[in-house]
Amino acid sequence: MRLFVLIVFVLTFFFVPHRLSAAMDSPPAINNPPVSTGTLFGNRGMYFQMLVNKKLQSAPRIGFFSVTSLVGEWDRQEISDLWRFFSRLQVLYGFNPRSGDHARSYLVARAGLNYREFTFGVGANIDYYGPVRRNENNIGVFLSVQLF
């Protein structure tokens, strides 16, 4: 039994460190920024936003970007038991910190009515792209349905 323990110890001592050093020689991990979250509790309600910007380990030029927002109002503006006012305003400004150039910015605005699981009204998406701030707008009507 002692011989078996000695053989296991020797094999572990001499061969495992080489495997660990080989694993340590693998390519460095991709520098992914942390997931950023923020919450505001105010007199009218609660607002939560989460930003995710992650690169794939195997293909670092490909990534995933997500903005998640959650809004909860304390007193909703009701017209009746079934009808309510709806409004939304979302703004993003992105720039390259190395060069100071504008990357992308947008404003998303919605105003309308809620009826049960349906929301409809007028909306606008105002987008600016690149350092020259090329503008593309989309203005019209919107329809939203809560599926679950």
N, C-alpha and C positions, 0 to 999 in steps of 0.2 A: 504494500500500500504506500509506504514511504517513497519507493522508487517511482510509483505512478504520480504522486504529488510533485516530486522533483522534476519529472519529465514535463508535466503540465506547466510548472513554474518556468522552466528553462525555455520551453517553446513560446510561452506567453511573453517572457522577458525579451527574447531575441527577435521574435517575428512581429508582434503587435506594434511596437514602435515604428517599424518600417512601413507598415500599412497606414498608420496614423500620419506619418510624415508625407506619404504619397497623397493622402487625402488633403493635407494642408497645402500641397503644391497645386491644387486645383485653381481654376480662375477665380479672381476675387469676386465677391458678391456685388451685385448691382446696388448702387446707392439709391435707395427708394426713400423719398421723404415720408414722414409720418402722416397718418390720417389726422386731419385737422377737424376739430368740432368746436362749436360754440353755441351757447344757449342764452337767450334773453328772456327773463321773466319781468313783465311790465304790468302797468295798470290796465291795459286792454287785452292782454293775452300772453301766450308763450310762443317763442320762435326758436327753432333748432335748425342748424345747418351743419352738414358733414361734407368735407372735400376729400376725395380719394384720387391720388395721382401715382400710379404704380407702373413700373416697367416689368416686362416678362424676363425672368432669369435667363432663359435660353435664347431669347431674341430681344436684346435691350433696346433696339430701335422701335419696338412695338410696345405699346402700353395701354393702360386703361385710365380714363379720367371720368369722374362722376361728381356731380353736385346734387346732394339730397337735402331737401328743405321740408320742414314740418311746421305747420302753423296751427295753433289752437287758440281760439278767441274765448274770452270769458263770457261776454254778452254778445251773441250774434244778432245782427240787424235783420229782424224778421218782418216781412210784409204781412204774412199770414202764417198759418201752421205749415203750409206746403211751399210757400215762396219766400226766398231770401235774396238779399243783395250779394254779389260776388265781386271781388277785386283782387288783383295780383300785380305786383311790381317786383321784378328781379333784375339786378344789374351786376355785370361782371366787367372788371378791367384787368387785363393781363399784359405784362410787359417783360422784356428780356432784361434781367438785372445787370448782366455784363455790359450790354451796349446801351441800355436805357431806352431802346426802341419799343414802340407800341407793338404788341403781338396780336391781341384780339380784344374787343370789347363789345358788349351788347346790352340792350335794354329790352326786356320782355314785359309788356303791359296787357292786362286783361280787365274788362269791366262788363258785368252782365248780371244774370239772374240764375239762381238755383231753383229747380223744381224737382223734388224727390232726388233721384240719382243723376239727373241731367243738369249740366251747367252750360249756358250759351250766352253769347254777347259779341262785342267787338274787341278786336285785339290788334296788337302791333308788335313786330319783332324788328328792332333797329340794330344792325350789325356793322361793325367796322373791323377790317382785316389788315394786318401787316403794318409796317412802318409808315406807309403813306396813307393809312387809314381809309382804304377803299370801302365805300359805303354800299350796303345792300339792305333794302328795307322790304318788309312784307306786311301789308296792312289789310285787314279783312274781318271776317266773322269766324267765331270758333264754336265748337261743340265738344263737350267733354262728358263722358259717361263713367260712373263708378261701377266697375264690374263685380267687385267682391265686397 
